[in-house]
Amino acid sequence: MNIFPLIDWIALFWFLLCWSGYTTYANYKMLRVPNLSQSLTDLRSLWMKSMLTREVKIADVTGLVALQRTGTFFASTTIFILAGLLAVLGASDKALRLAQALPFVAEHSQSSWETKILFMIFIFVYAFFKFSWAVRQYNFSIVMFGAAPEDTSNFSEDYIAASNKLLTLANKSFNYGLRAYTFSMATIAWFIHPVLFMMMTAWVVGVLYRREFHSRTLESMRSAIDCAK
C-alpha cells in the first residue's frame, strides 16, 4: 500500500470502476436500445442472406479477410507497444529523471513509476489477447463462409444465425481490444497527475458512450437497415 499515495489509489480505483462499469452498462443497454454492435449484427444478417444467394462468394470472403487483417494489424501493433513499454521499464531511472524535469509532471517514486508502467503493460497484454482471439474467430468465419451451402432452396435460417453469431463474437473481442486501447490513452495522464487521470477517464467514457449510442455513424447504419427491410 506504500507504493502510491492515497490520491493515486483513488484514481486507480476510479479508472477500474469506469472501465468495468461502462463495459457492464454497455452490454446491458445494447440489448435494449439501438447501438453500433447491434446494428452491425443486423447488417451482418443481411449480408449472410445475400451471400447465400450468390454462386461466387469471392467478394464476401475478401471482405471478411479485410476484417481479419484489421485485427492482425492491431495485434501486431500491440506487440510493438509492449516492447516499447518493456524498454522504458528497463530504463525506468532515466525515464523518471526525464519526466520529472518537466514542470507539469507530478513527483514519482521509482516504485510508483514502475508500477504505473507495469499497469499499462497489463492493459496492452489484455488487448493483445482480445485482438488475437478476434483474428482466430475471423479465421473460423472464413471456413464457415466456405462451407455455406450452394443450394439456397434448402438452406436454414440456423446457418445464417450461427455464422452471424461467430462474427458477432469476433467483433466483440475486437471491440474489447479497441476499448482497452482507448482507456490506455487516459492512463498516460496518470504519469502527469492522478486528478488529470480521473478526468481523462471520465472523458473517455463519455466519448465511448456517444460513439456507441448517439453517433451519426449509428444513425447512418440504422437508416441503411431500415431501407433494406
Phi and psi restraints in degrees (value plus and minus 20) as a CYANA .aco file:
   2 ASN   PHI    -106.2   -66.2
   2 ASN   PSI     -19.4    20.6
   3 ILE   PHI     -85.0   -45.0
   3 ILE   PSI     -63.9   -23.9
   4 PHE   PHI    -138.0   -98.0
   4 PHE   PSI     133.6   173.6
   5 PRO   PHI     -91.8   -51.8
   5 PRO   PSI     148.3   188.3
   6 LEU   PHI     -78.1   -38.1
   6 LEU   PSI     -60.4   -20.4
   7 ILE   PHI     -81.6   -41.6
   7 ILE   PSI     -53.6   -13.6
   8 ASP   PHI     -90.3   -50.3
   8 ASP   PSI     -57.9   -17.9
   9 TRP   PHI     -85.1   -45.1
   9 TRP   PSI     -58.9   -18.9
  10 ILE   PHI     -84.3   -44.3
  10 ILE   PSI     -62.9   -22.9
  11 ALA   PHI     -83.8   -43.8
  11 ALA   PSI     -61.1   -21.1
  12 LEU   PHI     -84.9   -44.9
  12 LEU   PSI     -62.6   -22.6
  13 PHE   PHI     -82.8   -42.8
  13 PHE   PSI     -61.6   -21.6
  14 TRP   PHI     -81.7   -41.7
  14 TRP   PSI     -61.6   -21.6
  15 PHE   PHI     -81.8   -41.8
  15 PHE   PSI     -70.5   -30.5
  16 LEU   PHI     -84.8   -44.8
  16 LEU   PSI     -57.2   -17.2
  17 LEU   PHI     -84.8   -44.8
  17 LEU   PSI     -63.9   -23.9
  18 CYS   PHI     -85.6   -45.6
  18 CYS   PSI     -63.6   -23.6
  19 TRP   PHI     -84.5   -44.5
  19 TRP   PSI     -74.5   -34.5
  20 SER   PHI     -88.3   -48.3
  20 SER   PSI     -57.5   -17.5
  21 GLY   PHI     -86.3   -46.3
  21 GLY   PSI     -63.0   -23.0
  22 TYR   PHI     -86.4   -46.4
  22 TYR   PSI     -60.6   -20.6
  23 THR   PHI     -80.2   -40.2
  23 THR   PSI     -65.1   -25.1
  24 THR   PHI     -83.6   -43.6
  24 THR   PSI     -64.6   -24.6
  25 TYR   PHI     -84.3   -44.3
  25 TYR   PSI     -64.4   -24.4
  26 ALA   PHI     -84.3   -44.3
  26 ALA   PSI     -61.6   -21.6
  27 ASN   PHI     -84.6   -44.6
  27 ASN   PSI     -53.1   -13.1
  28 TYR   PHI     -94.6   -54.6
  28 TYR   PSI     -65.4   -25.4
  29 LYS   PHI     -94.0   -54.0
  29 LYS   PSI     -49.6    -9.6
  30 MET   PHI     -86.5   -46.5
  30 MET   PSI     -36.2     3.8
  31 LEU   PHI    -102.2   -62.2
  31 LEU   PSI     -27.2    12.8
  32 ARG   PHI    -143.4  -103.4
  32 ARG   PSI     -43.2    -3.2
  33 VAL   PHI    -153.1  -113.1
  33 VAL   PSI     138.4   178.4
  34 PRO   PHI     -79.9   -39.9
  34 PRO   PSI     120.5   160.5
  35 ASN   PHI    -176.7  -136.7
  35 ASN   PSI     151.9   191.9
  36 LEU   PHI     -83.6   -43.6
  36 LEU   PSI     -64.4   -24.4
  37 SER   PHI     -83.1   -43.1
  37 SER   PSI     -66.8   -26.8
  38 GLN   PHI     -87.7   -47.7
  38 GLN   PSI     -55.6   -15.6
  39 SER   PHI     -84.5   -44.5
  39 SER   PSI     -60.2   -20.2
  40 LEU   PHI     -82.6   -42.6
  40 LEU   PSI     -59.2   -19.2
  41 THR   PHI     -81.5   -41.5
  41 THR   PSI     -63.1   -23.1
  42 ASP   PHI     -85.2   -45.2
  42 ASP   PSI     -61.3   -21.3
  43 LEU   PHI     -88.1   -48.1
  43 LEU   PSI     -57.1   -17.1
  44 ARG   PHI     -85.9   -45.9
  44 ARG   PSI     -53.7   -13.7
  45 SER   PHI     -82.7   -42.7
  45 SER   PSI     -62.2   -22.2
  46 LEU   PHI     -84.8   -44.8
  46 LEU   PSI     -56.5   -16.5
  47 TRP   PHI     -83.6   -43.6
  47 TRP   PSI     -64.5   -24.5
  48 MET   PHI     -81.0   -41.0
  48 MET   PSI     -62.5   -22.5
  49 LYS   PHI     -84.4   -44.4
  49 LYS   PSI     -60.7   -20.7
  50 SER   PHI     -87.9   -47.9
  50 SER   PSI     -58.3   -18.3
  51 MET   PHI     -81.3   -41.3
  51 MET   PSI     -61.3   -21.3
  52 LEU   PHI     -90.5   -50.5
  52 LEU   PSI     -33.6     6.4
  53 THR   PHI    -112.7   -72.7
  53 THR   PSI     -25.2    14.8
  54 ARG   PHI    -120.7   -80.7
  54 ARG   PSI     115.4   155.4
  55 GLU   PHI     -92.5   -52.5
  55 GLU   PSI     -61.5   -21.5
  56 VAL   PHI    -120.5   -80.5
  56 VAL   PSI     100.7   140.7
  57 LYS   PHI    -131.7   -91.7
  57 LYS   PSI       4.2    44.2
  58 ILE   PHI     -82.0   -42.0
  58 ILE   PSI     -62.8   -22.8
  59 ALA   PHI     -83.0   -43.0
  59 ALA   PSI     -57.0   -17.0
  60 ASP   PHI     -87.3   -47.3
  60 ASP   PSI     -65.0   -25.0
  61 VAL   PHI     -85.5   -45.5
  61 VAL   PSI     -57.6   -17.6
  62 THR   PHI     -82.3   -42.3
  62 THR   PSI     -61.2   -21.2
  63 GLY   PHI     -82.7   -42.7
  63 GLY   PSI     -59.3   -19.3
  64 LEU   PHI     -89.3   -49.3
  64 LEU   PSI     -57.3   -17.3
  65 VAL   PHI     -83.9   -43.9
  65 VAL   PSI     -55.7   -15.7
  66 ALA   PHI     -83.3   -43.3
  66 ALA   PSI     -59.7   -19.7
  67 LEU   PHI     -84.2   -44.2
  67 LEU   PSI     -61.0   -21.0
  68 GLN   PHI     -82.7   -42.7
  68 GLN   PSI     -60.7   -20.7
  69 ARG   PHI     -86.0   -46.0
  69 ARG   PSI     -53.1   -13.1
  70 THR   PHI     -82.5   -42.5
  70 THR   PSI     -65.0   -25.0
  71 GLY   PHI     -83.3   -43.3
  71 GLY   PSI     -59.8   -19.8
  72 THR   PHI     -83.2   -43.2
  72 THR   PSI     -59.5   -19.5
  73 PHE   PHI     -80.6   -40.6
  73 PHE   PSI     -67.4   -27.4
  74 PHE   PHI     -87.6   -47.6
  74 PHE   PSI     -57.3   -17.3
  75 ALA   PHI     -82.8   -42.8
  75 ALA   PSI     -62.7   -22.7
  76 SER   PHI     -86.7   -46.7
  76 SER   PSI     -61.2   -21.2
  77 THR   PHI     -82.1   -42.1
  77 THR   PSI     -58.0   -18.0
  78 THR   PHI     -82.5   -42.5
  78 THR   PSI     -57.2   -17.2
  79 ILE   PHI     -80.5   -40.5
  79 ILE   PSI     -63.4   -23.4
  80 PHE   PHI     -85.3   -45.3
  80 PHE   PSI     -59.6   -19.6
  81 ILE   PHI     -83.8   -43.8
  81 ILE   PSI     -63.0   -23.0
  82 LEU   PHI     -81.9   -41.9
  82 LEU   PSI     -60.1   -20.1
  83 ALA   PHI     -82.3   -42.3
  83 ALA   PSI     -60.7   -20.7
  84 GLY   PHI     -85.1   -45.1
  84 GLY   PSI     -62.1   -22.1
  85 LEU   PHI     -85.6   -45.6
  85 LEU   PSI     -59.0   -19.0
  86 LEU   PHI     -85.7   -45.7
  86 LEU   PSI     -55.5   -15.5
  87 ALA   PHI     -85.6   -45.6
  87 ALA   PSI     -61.6   -21.6
  88 VAL   PHI     -84.5   -44.5
  88 VAL   PSI     -59.0   -19.0
  89 LEU   PHI     -83.9   -43.9
  89 LEU   PSI     -57.8   -17.8
  90 GLY   PHI     -88.8   -48.8
  90 GLY   PSI     -45.5    -5.5
  91 ALA   PHI    -137.2   -97.2
  91 ALA   PSI      22.8    62.8
  92 SER   PHI     -84.6   -44.6
  92 SER   PSI     -51.7   -11.7
  93 ASP   PHI     -85.6   -45.6
  93 ASP   PSI     -62.5   -22.5
  94 LYS   PHI     -88.8   -48.8
  94 LYS   PSI     -61.7   -21.7
  95 ALA   PHI     -84.4   -44.4
  95 ALA   PSI     -57.5   -17.5
  96 LEU   PHI     -86.6   -46.6
  96 LEU   PSI     -61.9   -21.9
  97 ARG   PHI     -84.8   -44.8
  97 ARG   PSI     -57.8   -17.8
  98 LEU   PHI     -86.7   -46.7
  98 LEU   PSI     -62.4   -22.4
  99 ALA   PHI     -87.9   -47.9
  99 ALA   PSI     -60.0   -20.0
 100 GLN   PHI     -95.1   -55.1
 100 GLN   PSI     -30.1     9.9
 101 ALA   PHI     -96.0   -56.0
 101 ALA   PSI     -36.3     3.7
 102 LEU   PHI    -100.9   -60.9
 102 LEU   PSI     116.3   156.3
 103 PRO   PHI     -90.7   -50.7
 103 PRO   PSI     -42.8    -2.8
 104 PHE   PHI    -117.2   -77.2
 104 PHE   PSI     -17.1    22.9
 105 VAL   PHI    -116.0   -76.0
 105 VAL   PSI     110.4   150.4
 106 ALA   PHI     -88.2   -48.2
 106 ALA   PSI     137.3   177.3
 107 GLU   PHI     -90.5   -50.5
 107 GLU   PSI     122.7   162.7
 108 HIS   PHI    -149.7  -109.7
 108 HIS   PSI     126.7   166.7
 109 SER   PHI    -105.5   -65.5
 109 SER   PSI     144.2   184.2
 110 GLN   PHI     -79.5   -39.5
 110 GLN   PSI     -61.9   -21.9
 111 SER   PHI     -88.6   -48.6
 111 SER   PSI     -59.6   -19.6
 112 SER   PHI     -88.4   -48.4
 112 SER   PSI     -58.5   -18.5
 113 TRP   PHI     -81.5   -41.5
 113 TRP   PSI     -68.0   -28.0
 114 GLU   PHI     -87.5   -47.5
 114 GLU   PSI     -54.9   -14.9
 115 THR   PHI     -86.6   -46.6
 115 THR   PSI     -58.2   -18.2
 116 LYS   PHI     -85.9   -45.9
 116 LYS   PSI     -58.8   -18.8
 117 ILE   PHI     -86.0   -46.0
 117 ILE   PSI     -61.7   -21.7
 118 LEU   PHI     -81.5   -41.5
 118 LEU   PSI     -55.4   -15.4
 119 PHE   PHI     -86.2   -46.2
 119 PHE   PSI     -60.9   -20.9
 120 MET   PHI     -84.8   -44.8
 120 MET   PSI     -58.1   -18.1
 121 ILE   PHI     -80.3   -40.3
 121 ILE   PSI     -62.0   -22.0
 122 PHE   PHI     -80.2   -40.2
 122 PHE   PSI     -62.0   -22.0
 123 ILE   PHI     -81.1   -41.1
 123 ILE   PSI     -64.4   -24.4
 124 PHE   PHI     -96.6   -56.6
 124 PHE   PSI     -46.8    -6.8
 125 VAL   PHI     -85.0   -45.0
 125 VAL   PSI     -63.4   -23.4
 126 TYR   PHI     -78.9   -38.9
 126 TYR   PSI     -64.8   -24.8
 127 ALA   PHI     -82.4   -42.4
 127 ALA   PSI     -60.2   -20.2
 128 PHE   PHI     -81.6   -41.6
 128 PHE   PSI     -64.5   -24.5
 129 PHE   PHI     -82.6   -42.6
 129 PHE   PSI     -57.4   -17.4
 130 LYS   PHI     -88.1   -48.1
 130 LYS   PSI     -64.5   -24.5
 131 PHE   PHI     -86.4   -46.4
 131 PHE   PSI     -63.1   -23.1
 132 SER   PHI     -85.8   -45.8
 132 SER   PSI     -55.8   -15.8
 133 TRP   PHI     -89.4   -49.4
 133 TRP   PSI     -56.6   -16.6
 134 ALA   PHI     -82.9   -42.9
 134 ALA   PSI     -60.3   -20.3
 135 VAL   PHI     -81.4   -41.4
 135 VAL   PSI     -64.7   -24.7
 136 ARG   PHI     -83.0   -43.0
 136 ARG   PSI     -60.5   -20.5
 137 GLN   PHI     -85.7   -45.7
 137 GLN   PSI     -55.8   -15.8
 138 TYR   PHI     -86.5   -46.5
 138 TYR   PSI     -54.6   -14.6
 139 ASN   PHI     -80.1   -40.1
 139 ASN   PSI     -64.7   -24.7
 140 PHE   PHI     -82.9   -42.9
 140 PHE   PSI     -55.9   -15.9
 141 SER   PHI     -86.0   -46.0
 141 SER   PSI     -56.3   -16.3
 142 ILE   PHI     -81.2   -41.2
 142 ILE   PSI     -60.1   -20.1
 143 VAL   PHI     -83.3   -43.3
 143 VAL   PSI     -60.8   -20.8
 144 MET   PHI     -86.4   -46.4
 144 MET   PSI     -55.3   -15.3
 145 PHE   PHI     -84.4   -44.4
 145 PHE   PSI     -61.8   -21.8
 146 GLY   PHI     -85.9   -45.9
 146 GLY   PSI     -47.6    -7.6
 147 ALA   PHI    -109.5   -69.5
 147 ALA   PSI     -16.6    23.4
 148 ALA   PHI     -81.0   -41.0
 148 ALA   PSI     116.4   156.4
 149 PRO   PHI     -87.0   -47.0
 149 PRO   PSI     124.3   164.3
 150 GLU   PHI    -105.6   -65.6
 150 GLU   PSI     -47.6    -7.6
 151 ASP   PHI    -105.9   -65.9
 151 ASP   PSI      75.1   115.1
 152 THR   PHI     -91.4   -51.4
 152 THR   PSI     -31.9     8.1
 153 SER   PHI     -93.3   -53.3
 153 SER   PSI     -40.0     0.0
 154 ASN   PHI    -135.7   -95.7
 154 ASN   PSI     -15.5    24.5
 155 PHE   PHI     -90.8   -50.8
 155 PHE   PSI     132.2   172.2
 156 SER   PHI    -125.5   -85.5
 156 SER   PSI     129.4   169.4
 157 GLU   PHI     -82.8   -42.8
 157 GLU   PSI     -42.5    -2.5
 158 ASP   PHI     -84.9   -44.9
 158 ASP   PSI     -53.5   -13.5
 159 TYR   PHI     -87.4   -47.4
 159 TYR   PSI     -60.8   -20.8
 160 ILE   PHI     -83.0   -43.0
 160 ILE   PSI     -63.7   -23.7
 161 ALA   PHI     -84.3   -44.3
 161 ALA   PSI     -60.1   -20.1
 162 ALA   PHI     -87.1   -47.1
 162 ALA   PSI     -63.0   -23.0
 163 SER   PHI     -84.2   -44.2
 163 SER   PSI     -63.2   -23.2
 164 ASN   PHI     -86.0   -46.0
 164 ASN   PSI     -56.4   -16.4
 165 LYS   PHI     -84.3   -44.3
 165 LYS   PSI     -61.7   -21.7
 166 LEU   PHI     -84.9   -44.9
 166 LEU   PSI     -61.6   -21.6
 167 LEU   PHI     -86.7   -46.7
 167 LEU   PSI     -54.9   -14.9
 168 THR   PHI     -84.9   -44.9
 168 THR   PSI     -60.7   -20.7
 169 LEU   PHI     -84.9   -44.9
 169 LEU   PSI     -59.8   -19.8
 170 ALA   PHI     -84.1   -44.1
 170 ALA   PSI     -63.8   -23.8
 171 ASN   PHI     -84.6   -44.6
 171 ASN   PSI     -56.1   -16.1
 172 LYS   PHI     -85.5   -45.5
 172 LYS   PSI     -62.9   -22.9
 173 SER   PHI     -83.1   -43.1
 173 SER   PSI     -62.7   -22.7
 174 PHE   PHI     -83.6   -43.6
 174 PHE   PSI     -60.0   -20.0
 175 ASN   PHI     -84.0   -44.0
 175 ASN   PSI     -59.7   -19.7
 176 TYR   PHI     -84.1   -44.1
 176 TYR   PSI     -58.2   -18.2
 177 GLY   PHI     -84.2   -44.2
 177 GLY   PSI     -63.8   -23.8
 178 LEU   PHI     -83.4   -43.4
 178 LEU   PSI     -57.4   -17.4
 179 ARG   PHI     -85.0   -45.0
 179 ARG   PSI     -56.8   -16.8
 180 ALA   PHI     -83.7   -43.7
 180 ALA   PSI     -60.9   -20.9
 181 TYR   PHI     -79.4   -39.4
 181 TYR   PSI     -65.3   -25.3
 182 THR   PHI     -83.8   -43.8
 182 THR   PSI     -64.7   -24.7
 183 PHE   PHI     -89.2   -49.2
 183 PHE   PSI     -47.3    -7.3
 184 SER   PHI     -85.5   -45.5
 184 SER   PSI     -47.6    -7.6
 185 MET   PHI     -83.1   -43.1
 185 MET   PSI     -55.6   -15.6
 186 ALA   PHI     -89.1   -49.1
 186 ALA   PSI     -51.4   -11.4
 187 THR   PHI     -83.4   -43.4
 187 THR   PSI     -47.9    -7.9
 188 ILE   PHI     -79.3   -39.3
 188 ILE   PSI     -55.8   -15.8
 189 ALA   PHI     -85.6   -45.6
 189 ALA   PSI     -40.3    -0.3
 190 TRP   PHI     -83.2   -43.2
 190 TRP   PSI     -50.5   -10.5
 191 PHE   PHI     -92.6   -52.6
 191 PHE   PSI     -37.6     2.4
 192 ILE   PHI    -110.8   -70.8
 192 ILE   PSI     -74.9   -34.9
 193 HIS   PHI    -184.6  -144.6
 193 HIS   PSI     120.3   160.3
 194 PRO   PHI     -83.1   -43.1
 194 PRO   PSI     -52.1   -12.1
 195 VAL   PHI     -86.6   -46.6
 195 VAL   PSI     -62.0   -22.0
 196 LEU   PHI     -83.3   -43.3
 196 LEU   PSI     -55.5   -15.5
 197 PHE   PHI     -79.6   -39.6
 197 PHE   PSI     -64.8   -24.8
 198 MET   PHI     -86.7   -46.7
 198 MET   PSI     -59.4   -19.4
 199 MET   PHI     -85.1   -45.1
 199 MET   PSI     -62.6   -22.6
 200 MET   PHI     -86.5   -46.5
 200 MET   PSI     -55.5   -15.5
 201 THR   PHI     -83.3   -43.3
 201 THR   PSI     -64.6   -24.6
 202 ALA   PHI     -83.4   -43.4
 202 ALA   PSI     -58.8   -18.8
 203 TRP   PHI     -84.1   -44.1
 203 TRP   PSI     -60.9   -20.9
 204 VAL   PHI     -81.2   -41.2
 204 VAL   PSI     -63.7   -23.7
 205 VAL   PHI     -80.1   -40.1
 205 VAL   PSI     -62.6   -22.6
 206 GLY   PHI     -82.6   -42.6
 206 GLY   PSI     -61.9   -21.9
 207 VAL   PHI     -84.4   -44.4
 207 VAL   PSI     -65.8   -25.8
 208 LEU   PHI     -82.3   -42.3
 208 LEU   PSI     -62.5   -22.5
 209 TYR   PHI     -83.4   -43.4
 209 TYR   PSI     -65.3   -25.3
 210 ARG   PHI     -84.1   -44.1
 210 ARG   PSI     -61.0   -21.0
 211 ARG   PHI     -87.9   -47.9
 211 ARG   PSI     -58.3   -18.3
 212 GLU   PHI    -102.5   -62.5
 212 GLU   PSI     -45.7    -5.7
 213 PHE   PHI    -144.5  -104.5
 213 PHE   PSI     -35.1     4.9
 214 HIS   PHI    -162.4  -122.4
 214 HIS   PSI       9.3    49.3
 215 SER   PHI    -113.5   -73.5
 215 SER   PSI     141.0   181.0
 216 ARG   PHI     -88.8   -48.8
 216 ARG   PSI     -47.6    -7.6
 217 THR   PHI     -80.5   -40.5
 217 THR   PSI     -63.4   -23.4
 218 LEU   PHI     -82.6   -42.6
 218 LEU   PSI     -61.5   -21.5
 219 GLU   PHI     -81.3   -41.3
 219 GLU   PSI     -61.5   -21.5
 220 SER   PHI     -85.1   -45.1
 220 SER   PSI     -61.9   -21.9
 221 MET   PHI     -85.3   -45.3
 221 MET   PSI     -61.6   -21.6
 222 ARG   PHI     -86.2   -46.2
 222 ARG   PSI     -56.6   -16.6
 223 SER   PHI     -83.9   -43.9
 223 SER   PSI     -60.9   -20.9
 224 ALA   PHI     -84.4   -44.4
 224 ALA   PSI     -60.5   -20.5
 225 ILE   PHI     -84.0   -44.0
 225 ILE   PSI     -62.4   -22.4
 226 ASP   PHI     -84.5   -44.5
 226 ASP   PSI     -56.5   -16.5
 227 CYS   PHI     -90.4   -50.4
 227 CYS   PSI     -51.0   -11.0
 228 ALA   PHI    -100.2   -60.2
 228 ALA   PSI     -37.1     2.9
